[in-house]
Amino acid sequence: MNNLFLIIPAAIAYILIMVIFLKQAQPSNHILFGVSLPSDALEDAAIKQLQSEYKKAYTIYGLIALITLTPFFLLGEYFSLALSYMFLWFAAFLYSSKLPFNKIHHKAAALKREKQWFVGEKRMIRIDTKVSLLKKSTLASPYWFMIPALLSVVPILLSFIKSDPLLKLTGFASLAMTVILYAIYAAFGNMKTKEYSENQDINAAINSAARRYWSILWPSLAIFESINAFVAYTILTQGSSISFTQWIIGIIMVSLVPLGSIFFVHNKVRALEVSLAETDGEAILSDDDAYWINGSTYFNPDDKAVMVPKRIGIGTTVNMATRGGKWIQYGGIVLALVIIIPLTAFVVQSDHTSPAFTIEESGNVSIEYPLYNYSFDLSAVKGLALENELPSGFRTNGTATADYARGNFSLEKLGAAKLYVFKNSPPYIFVQLDDLYVIFNEKDAAKTKELYDELAARKP
């Protein structure tokens, strides 16, 4: 299977994450569900009920998450889509795996406050400062929609120059989506105020923050959809033979980004509702648990340490109240995106782009392929052969799947080589140069034979 090495890390991640969270059903160092509890509280009937509820929640979640691994098997012939799905799956799984834990954590924390099960030093936690700040939350500027609008107008203008109706359609479709998302942005900005508490300050804070969160989401999605329109246009104009199944799977995966973003914001607002509404604006007693958001994220302005031991899982985590902690957390996310997005784009392009082999009148031979273009002169050819098998070797800098190999390789007995081959479509043209081999073929064996004959005829 082409994407077997993608399934293996996904399966390993699934097992590790599930084991880590299932272990949280049992207390460790008097910490259960990210909440510190005294010994007698651990035997309380209400705690036992939460443990049972927690195990059931993760059993159901584990089954659902297991089902989401099945597309890896269905995408066996589409490596680029399988890789894209893997990145989306990892992001969705790592985020959603915390949700059952967070739900039980909040119940356990509320039960702890109700029964005064404090451990160590108690302190009074005031939330009036947080409420005051949230009440001042404002909508993201509507001028952010200028970015996707301009991205949409550019192809429309270019379509008049190039007389390209598809380019014009792409621009108008992108512009229409921007208008729709702007209308949603305006509707959410004027949404009816909801009542969460008898405390009107709490209501004002939650509603203002919710409008702020949603107002950031809609222009972000508009920019994403505009970029996605360009990607779709590029694929179409490259003449790629993408099947109906591939298109459907691609559309589903692209839809996961907006849906995932909406789900993320919804849960962020919901978490704010729970954290503020349950206190009703009053100061509350707490212990060191107050420094652990959702029982897993450490936020302590009085602690200058950037890294601290985790409460759940193993290893360390960052202190999000420190500048260094924020740089590590958000910088890691940005770095991952900087690596993942270009890598995915390259693999998608590789899956749908074949190397172009050209023999010029001057005798110069050029092979065009993204990032691995190469050229040589026929006069530099030391040997030419047509073989039915590829020697074994390993990739040094390139891309390789079960179907193709392109880029720089080191081959047994031959040494350094540049491969531009479809692995399961012999024969292969072997071109020997001074210090390396160039190996090329077309997917159609007859075309490969024709190209070999032309090279042999023109070789000095």
C-alpha positions in Angstrom: 0.0 0.0 0.0 1.4 3.4 -1.0 0.6 5.2 2.2 1.4 2.4 4.7 4.1 4.6 6.3 1.4 7.2 6.9 -0.9 4.8 8.6 1.7 3.5 11.0 2.5 6.9 12.7 -1.3 7.7 12.8 -1.9 4.3 14.5 0.9 4.9 17.0 -0.3 8.3 17.9 -3.9 7.0 18.3 -2.6 4.3 20.7 -0.4 6.6 22.7 -3.0 9.4 23.1 -5.7 7.0 24.1 -3.5 5.3 26.7 -2.5 8.6 28.2 -6.1 9.8 28.5 -7.5 6.5 29.7 -4.9 6.4 32.4 -6.4 9.7 33.8 -9.3 7.7 35.0 -7.1 6.6 37.9 -5.5 9.1 40.3 -1.8 9.8 40.3 -0.2 11.7 43.2 -3.8 12.7 44.3 -4.5 14.3 40.9 -7.5 13.0 39.0 -8.8 14.6 35.8 -6.2 17.4 36.3 -7.8 18.2 39.7 -5.9 17.8 43.0 -8.0 16.0 45.6 -7.5 14.8 49.2 -7.3 11.1 49.8 -10.8 10.8 51.3 -12.4 12.6 48.3 -11.0 10.0 45.9 -13.4 7.4 47.6 -16.4 9.7 47.3 -19.4 8.2 45.3 -19.6 11.3 43.1 -16.0 10.9 42.1 -16.5 7.2 41.3 -19.4 8.2 39.1 -17.2 10.7 37.2 -14.6 7.9 36.7 -17.3 5.7 35.2 -18.6 8.5 33.0 -15.0 9.3 31.9 -14.3 5.7 30.8 -17.5 5.5 28.9 -16.8 8.9 27.2 -13.4 7.8 26.0 -14.6 4.4 24.9 -17.1 6.1 22.6 -14.5 8.7 21.5 -11.9 5.9 20.8 -14.3 4.0 18.6 -15.2 7.2 16.6 -11.5 8.1 16.3 -10.7 4.6 15.1 -13.3 4.9 12.3 -11.6 8.1 11.2 -8.5 6.0 10.4 -10.3 4.2 7.6 -9.7 6.8 4.9 -6.0 6.0 5.1 -6.9 2.6 3.6 -9.4 4.1 1.0 -6.7 6.6 -0.2 -4.2 3.9 -0.9 -3.8 5.0 -4.5 -3.8 8.7 -3.8 -0.6 9.5 -1.9 -1.0 13.3 -1.9 -4.6 13.1 -0.6 -3.5 10.5 2.0 -0.7 12.9 3.2 -3.1 15.8 3.3 -5.6 13.7 5.3 -2.9 12.7 7.7 -2.0 16.3 8.6 -5.7 17.1 9.0 -6.3 14.0 11.0 -3.4 14.7 13.4 -4.6 18.2 14.0 -8.2 17.1 14.6 -7.3 14.2 16.7 -4.8 16.1 19.0 -7.4 18.8 19.5 -10.5 16.7 20.0 -8.8 14.1 22.2 -8.9 16.6 25.0 -12.6 17.4 24.8 -13.9 14.5 26.9 -11.2 15.1 29.5 -12.0 18.8 29.6 -15.7 18.1 30.2 -15.0 15.7 33.1 -12.3 18.1 34.5 -14.8 20.9 34.8 -17.3 18.6 36.6 -14.6 17.5 39.0 -13.4 21.1 39.6 -17.0 22.2 40.4 -17.5 19.2 42.7 -14.3 20.1 44.5 -15.4 23.7 45.1 -18.8 22.5 46.2 -17.4 20.1 48.8 -14.4 22.3 49.7 -11.8 19.6 48.9 -8.9 22.0 48.8 -5.3 20.7 48.9 -2.5 22.9 50.3 -2.7 26.7 50.5 -6.0 28.2 49.7 -6.3 31.5 47.9 -9.2 33.8 46.8 -9.5 34.1 43.0 -11.1 37.2 41.6 -12.4 37.3 38.1 -13.6 41.0 38.0 -10.4 42.0 36.1 -10.9 39.4 33.4 -14.6 40.3 33.1 -13.7 44.0 32.6 -11.2 43.2 29.9 -13.6 40.9 28.1 -16.3 43.5 28.2 -14.0 45.8 26.2 -13.6 43.2 23.4 -14.4 44.6 20.0 -15.2 43.1 16.6 -12.3 42.4 14.2 -12.1 45.1 11.6 -14.2 44.5 8.5 -11.3 45.8 6.5 -9.7 42.4 6.9 -12.2 41.3 4.1 -10.2 43.5 1.8 -7.5 40.8 1.6 -9.8 38.0 0.1 -11.6 40.6 -2.0 -8.3 41.7 -3.6 -7.3 38.1 -4.0 -10.6 37.5 -5.9 -10.3 40.6 -8.1 -6.8 39.8 -9.3 -7.9 36.7 -11.3 -10.9 38.5 -12.7 -8.7 41.3 -14.1 -6.2 38.8 -15.4 -9.0 36.9 -17.1 -9.7 39.8 -19.4 -6.0 40.0 -20.4 -5.6 36.2 -21.0 -9.2 35.7 -22.2 -9.5 32.8 -19.7 -13.1 32.1 -18.7 -12.1 29.6 -16.1 -9.9 32.2 -14.4 -12.8 34.6 -14.4 -15.1 32.0 -12.9 -12.5 31.3 -10.2 -12.3 35.0 -9.3 -16.1 35.5 -9.2 -16.6 32.3 -7.2 -14.0 33.5 -4.7 -15.5 36.9 -4.5 -19.0 35.5 -4.0 -17.8 33.4 -1.0 -16.1 36.5 0.4 -19.4 38.4 0.2 -21.3 35.5 1.9 -18.7 35.3 4.7 -18.9 39.1 5.2 -22.7 38.8 5.5 -22.2 36.1 8.2 -19.6 38.3 9.9 -22.2 41.2 10.0 -25.0 38.9 11.3 -22.8 37.5 14.1 -21.7 41.0 15.0 -25.3 42.0 15.5 -26.5 38.7 17.1 -28.9 38.9 20.0 -27.4 39.1 23.4 -27.7 35.9 25.4 -28.3 35.5 29.1 -25.8 33.3 30.9 -26.1 34.6 34.4 -28.0 36.9 36.6 -24.9 39.1 36.7 -25.2 41.5 33.7 -21.4 42.1 33.7 -20.8 38.4 33.1 -23.4 38.4 30.3 -21.8 41.5 28.7 -18.3 39.9 28.9 -19.2 36.6 27.4 -21.3 38.2 24.6 -18.5 40.7 23.7 -15.8 38.0 23.7 -18.0 35.6 21.6 -18.6 38.3 19.0 -14.9 39.0 18.9 -13.9 35.3 18.4 -16.5 34.8 15.6 -15.5 38.1 13.9 -11.9 36.9 13.6 -13.0 33.5 12.2 -15.1 34.8 9.2 -12.4 36.9 7.4 -9.9 34.1 8.2 -12.1 31.6 6.4 -12.6 34.1 3.5 -8.8 34.3 3.0 -8.6 30.5 3.2 -11.3 30.1 0.6 -9.7 32.6 -1.8 -6.4 30.8 -1.6 -8.2 27.5 -2.1 -9.8 28.8 -5.3 -6.3 29.6 -6.7 -5.2 26.0 -5.9 -8.2 24.5 -7.6 -7.6 26.7 -10.7 -4.0 25.7 -10.8 -4.8 22.0 -10.7 -7.5 22.3 -13.4 -5.2 24.3 -15.8 -2.4 21.8 -15.4 -4.5 19.3 -17.2 -4.3 16.8 -14.3 -6.3 13.6 -14.8 -8.0 13.7 -11.4 -10.8 11.2 -11.0 -14.3 12.0 -9.6 -13.5 10.0 -6.5 -10.3 12.1 -5.9 -12.3 15.3 -6.3 -14.9 14.2 -3.8 -12.3 13.2 -1.3 -10.4 16.4 -1.8 -13.6 18.5 -1.4 -14.4 16.6 1.9 -10.9 17.2 3.3 -10.9 20.9 2.3 -14.3 21.3 4.0 -12.8 19.9 7.2 -10.8 23.1 7.7 -13.8 25.5 7.9 -15.8 23.0 9.9 -12.9 22.4 12.2 -12.4 26.2 12.7 -16.1 26.7 13.5 -16.0 23.8 15.9 -12.8 25.3 17.6 -14.4 28.8 18.0 -17.6 27.2 19.3 -15.7 25.3 22.0 -13.7 28.3 22.9 -16.8 30.3 23.5 -18.4 27.4 25.3 -15.3 27.1 27.6 -15.6 30.8 28.4 -19.3 30.4 29.3 -18.5 27.6 31.6 -15.6 29.4 33.4 -17.4 32.6 33.9 -21.1 31.7 34.2 -20.5 29.0 36.9 -18.9 31.6 39.2 -21.6 34.2 38.6 -19.0 36.9 38.8 -18.2 36.1 42.4 -14.7 35.5 43.9 -14.0 31.9 44.5 -11.7 29.9 46.8 -9.0 27.7 45.0 -5.6 26.2 45.5 -2.9 25.4 42.9 -5.5 24.1 40.5 -6.2 27.7 39.6 -2.9 27.7 37.7 -4.0 24.8 35.4 -6.5 25.8 32.7 -8.6 22.7 31.9 -6.2 20.8 34.1 -3.5 20.6 31.4 -2.4 24.2 30.4 -0.2 25.9 33.0 -0.7 29.6 33.4 1.0 31.2 36.5 2.2 34.8 36.2 4.0 34.5 39.6 6.1 31.6 38.3 9.0 32.7 36.1 9.8 29.1 35.0 9.2 28.6 31.3 9.0 24.8 31.5 7.2 22.8 34.3 6.2 19.1 34.8 3.0 18.1 33.2 -0.1 17.3 35.2 -1.3 14.8 32.7 0.9 12.7 30.4 4.7 12.6 30.7 7.4 15.2 30.3 7.1 18.9 30.6 4.8 21.7 29.4 5.2 25.5 29.0 4.1 28.2 31.3 1.7 30.2 29.1 2.0 33.2 31.4 5.6 33.7 30.3 6.8 35.3 27.1 9.1 32.3 26.5 6.2 29.9 26.9 4.1 31.7 24.4 6.9 31.8 21.9 7.5 28.1 22.3 3.8 27.2 22.0 2.7 29.5 19.2 6.1 29.4 17.5 5.9 25.7 17.3 2.5 25.9 15.7 3.7 28.4 13.1 6.8 26.4 12.4 4.7 23.3 11.8 2.5 25.1 9.4 5.5 26.6 7.6 6.8 23.1 7.0 3.5 21.2 6.5 1.8 23.6 4.0 4.7 23.8 1.4 5.3 20.0 1.8 1.7 19.2 1.2 1.6 21.5 -1.8 4.7 19.9 -3.2 3.4 16.4 -2.8 0.1 17.3 -4.4 1.9 18.8 -7.3 4.2 15.8 -7.6 1.2 13.4 -7.7 -0.3 15.3 -10.6 2.8 16.5 -12.5 4.9 14.3 -14.7 8.5 15.2 -15.6 8.9 16.8 -19.0 11.7 15.4 -21.2 12.8 17.7 -24.0 15.6 17.2 -26.6 16.5 20.5 -28.3 17.9 21.0 -31.8 21.2 22.1 -30.2 21.6 18.7 -28.6 20.8 20.0 -25.1 18.5 17.6 -23.1 16.3 19.1 -20.3 14.1 17.5 -17.7 11.7 19.8 -16.1 10.2 18.9 -12.7 9.5 21.1 -9.7 12.6 21.6 -7.6 14.5 18.9 -9.5 15.1 20.4 -13.0 18.2 19.0 -14.8 19.8 19.4 -18.1 22.8 17.9 -20.0 24.3 17.8 -23.5 24.1 14.8 -25.6 27.8 15.1 -26.2 28.4 14.4 -22.5 26.6 11.0 -22.6 29.0 8.1 -21.9 26.4 5.4 -22.2 22.8 4.8 -23.1 20.7 1.7 -22.3 17.1 0.6 -22.0 16.5 -1.6 -19.0 13.5 -3.4 -17.6 14.5 -3.2 -13.9 15.7 -0.5 -11.5 18.6 -1.2 -9.2 18.0 -0.9 -5.4 19.1 2.1 -3.6 17.9 5.0 -1.4 16.7 8.5 -1.7 19.2 11.3 -0.8 17.1 14.3 -1.8 13.8 13.9 -3.6 10.4 12.3 -3.4 9.4 8.6 -3.7 6.2 6.6 -3.3 5.2 3.1 -4.4 4.4 4.6 -7.8 7.2 7.0 -8.7 10.7 8.2 -7.7 11.9 11.7 -8.6 15.0 13.6 -7.5 18.4 12.5 -6.2 19.2 8.9 -5.3 22.1 6.7 -4.5 21.8 3.3 -6.4 23.5 0.0 -5.9 26.5 -0.4 -8.2 25.7 2.9 -10.1 26.2 5.4 -7.3 24.7 8.9 -7.6 21.6 9.1 -9.9 18.8 11.4 -10.8 15.5 9.5 -11.2 12.4 10.6 -13.0 10.6 7.3 -13.2 7.3 5.6 -12.8 8.3 2.5 -10.8 5.8 0.0 -12.2 6.1 1.0 -15.8 9.2 -0.4 -17.4 11.3 0.0 -19.5 13.6 2.7 -18.1 16.1 4.8 -20.0 19.6 4.8 -18.4 21.8 7.8 -19.4 25.4 7.6 -18.1 27.2 10.9 -17.6 30.6 11.5 -16.1 29.6 11.5 -12.4 26.1 10.2 -12.3 23.2 8.4 -14.0 20.0 10.0 -15.3 17.1 7.5 -15.4 13.8 8.4 -17.0 10.7 6.8 -18.3 7.2 7.6 -19.4 4.1 5.8 -17.9 3.4 4.5 -21.4 6.1 2.0 -22.4 5.7 2.8 -26.1 6.5 6.4 -25.5 9.6 5.5 -23.5 10.8 3.3 -26.3 10.2 6.2 -28.8 12.2 8.6 -26.6 15.0 6.1 -26.3 15.2 5.6 -30.0 15.4 9.4 -30.6 18.2 9.7 -28.0 20.1 6.8 -29.6 19.7 8.3 -33.0 20.9 11.8 -32.0 23.7 10.7 -29.6 27.1 11.6 -31.2 
